[in-house]
Amino acid sequence: PKSITAATGMDALTHAVEAYTSKKATPYTDIFAISAIKRVFAYLPAAYENGADLEARTQMALAAYEAGVCINNASVTLVHGMSRPIGALFHVPHGISNAMLMKNCFEYVYDGAYDRFADMARAIGKASADDSDEVAAKKFIDACAELCKICEIPTLEEYGIDKNEFFDVMDKMASDAMDSGSPSNTIKEIQKDDLIEVYKSLWK
């Protein structure tokens, strides 16, 4: 089903990107992360559009495996930390809540890792060697946002979440996210107040 393809595909992408921009990244996980990211951008649109496309689905299965190797060894960062409470309290499928957060989280932290985000942009052909790392990094975030559109990822509001209810539990979600340990793996130093700002930005 399209919804499952979108959720699992975007989850795999998040695994790979977060592992590549994690404090725990290693040359070993970097290889798997870049490979997974390239596969996702190349094949997720086709797998989403046509569930019977066996080549696209095979490539996405490989991407999910590669991204799994990454998180088992380099862990995840801000997106996953903030995504889990949304899933727990508002019953949003995990991969969908990751995708809802992806652009805002990456924009918040990419100034701590321009070079890493730039690497990913160049790997998927969205930036050239002539682009500065900062410009290339922004192009990668834009490419992630475009992939979310292709996979018809809803906003929190479009999903049916009430803004007031969300804001009522935002402090708890930020605390739970920090307690998970994942945000602390982000290259940029992150505190609870930072998570609250990102949560708020989802409604702008």
Backbone hydrogen bonds, N-H to C=O, Kabsch-Sander energy under -0.5 kcal/mol:
donor,donor_aa,acceptor,acceptor_aa,energy
5,T,1,P,-2.5
6,A,2,K,-2.8
7,A,3,S,-2.2
8,T,4,I,-2.8
9,G,5,T,-2.2
10,M,6,A,-2.6
11,D,7,A,-1.6
12,A,8,T,-2.2
13,L,9,G,-2.0
14,T,10,M,-2.4
15,H,11,D,-2.6
16,A,12,A,-2.2
17,V,13,L,-2.8
18,E,14,T,-2.7
19,A,15,H,-2.1
20,Y,16,A,-2.0
21,T,17,V,-1.5
22,S,19,A,-1.0
23,K,185,N,-3.0
24,K,74,A,-0.5
25,A,22,S,-1.5
30,D,26,T,-2.6
31,I,27,P,-1.4
32,F,28,Y,-1.2
33,A,29,T,-2.8
34,I,30,D,-2.5
35,S,31,I,-1.7
36,A,32,F,-2.5
37,I,33,A,-2.6
38,K,34,I,-2.2
39,R,35,S,-2.0
40,V,36,A,-2.6
41,F,37,I,-2.2
42,A,38,K,-1.7
43,Y,39,R,-2.7
44,L,40,V,-2.6
47,A,43,Y,-2.5
48,Y,44,L,-2.8
49,E,45,P,-2.2
50,N,46,A,-2.4
53,D,50,N,-2.1
54,L,52,A,-1.4
57,R,53,D,-2.3
58,T,54,L,-2.5
59,Q,55,E,-2.5
60,M,56,A,-2.0
61,A,57,R,-2.1
62,L,58,T,-2.1
63,A,59,Q,-2.3
64,A,60,M,-2.6
65,Y,61,A,-2.0
66,E,62,L,-2.9
67,A,63,A,-2.7
68,G,64,A,-1.7
69,V,65,Y,-2.2
70,C,66,E,-1.7
71,I,67,A,-2.1
72,N,68,G,-2.0
73,N,69,V,-0.9
73,N,70,C,-0.8
74,A,70,C,-3.5
75,S,70,C,-0.6
75,S,71,I,-1.0
81,G,77,T,-1.8
82,M,78,L,-2.3
83,S,79,V,-2.1
84,R,80,H,-1.9
86,I,82,M,-0.8
87,G,83,S,-2.2
88,A,84,R,-2.5
89,L,85,P,-2.6
90,F,86,I,-2.3
91,H,87,G,-1.2
92,V,86,I,-0.6
96,I,93,P,-0.6
97,S,93,P,-2.5
98,N,94,H,-2.1
99,A,95,G,-2.0
100,M,96,I,-2.4
101,L,97,S,-1.4
102,M,98,N,-1.6
103,K,99,A,-0.6
105,C,101,L,-2.8
106,F,102,M,-2.7
107,E,103,K,-2.5
108,Y,104,N,-1.3
109,V,105,C,-1.5
110,Y,106,F,-2.1
112,G,109,V,-2.3
113,A,110,Y,-1.7
117,F,113,A,-2.2
118,A,114,Y,-2.5
119,D,115,D,-2.1
120,M,116,R,-1.5
121,A,117,F,-1.9
122,R,118,A,-2.4
123,A,119,D,-2.0
124,I,120,M,-1.5
125,G,122,R,-1.0
126,K,121,A,-2.6
127,A,121,A,-0.9
131,D,128,S,-1.1
136,A,132,S,-2.8
137,A,133,D,-2.7
138,K,134,E,-1.9
139,K,135,V,-1.8
140,F,136,A,-1.7
141,I,137,A,-1.8
142,D,138,K,-2.3
143,A,139,K,-1.9
144,C,140,F,-2.1
145,A,141,I,-2.2
146,E,142,D,-2.2
147,L,143,A,-2.1
148,C,144,C,-2.0
149,K,145,A,-1.7
150,I,146,E,-2.3
151,C,147,L,-2.0
152,E,149,K,-1.6
153,I,148,C,-2.5
159,Y,155,T,-1.9
160,G,156,L,-0.6
160,G,157,E,-1.2
161,I,156,L,-2.2
166,F,162,D,-2.3
167,F,163,K,-2.7
168,D,164,N,-1.9
169,V,165,E,-1.1
169,V,166,F,-0.6
170,M,167,F,-0.7
173,M,169,V,-2.6
174,A,170,M,-2.5
175,S,171,D,-2.2
176,D,172,K,-3.0
177,A,173,M,-2.6
178,M,174,A,-2.3
179,D,175,S,-2.5
180,S,176,D,-1.3
181,G,177,A,-0.5
181,G,178,M,-1.3
184,S,181,G,-0.5
185,N,182,S,-2.2
186,T,183,P,-1.5
187,I,21,T,-1.1
194,D,191,Q,-0.8
195,L,191,Q,-1.3
196,I,192,K,-1.8
197,E,193,D,-1.8
198,V,194,D,-2.0
199,Y,195,L,-2.7
200,K,196,I,-2.5
201,S,197,E,-1.8
202,L,198,V,-0.8
202,L,199,Y,-1.0
203,W,200,K,-1.9
204,K,201,S,-1.3
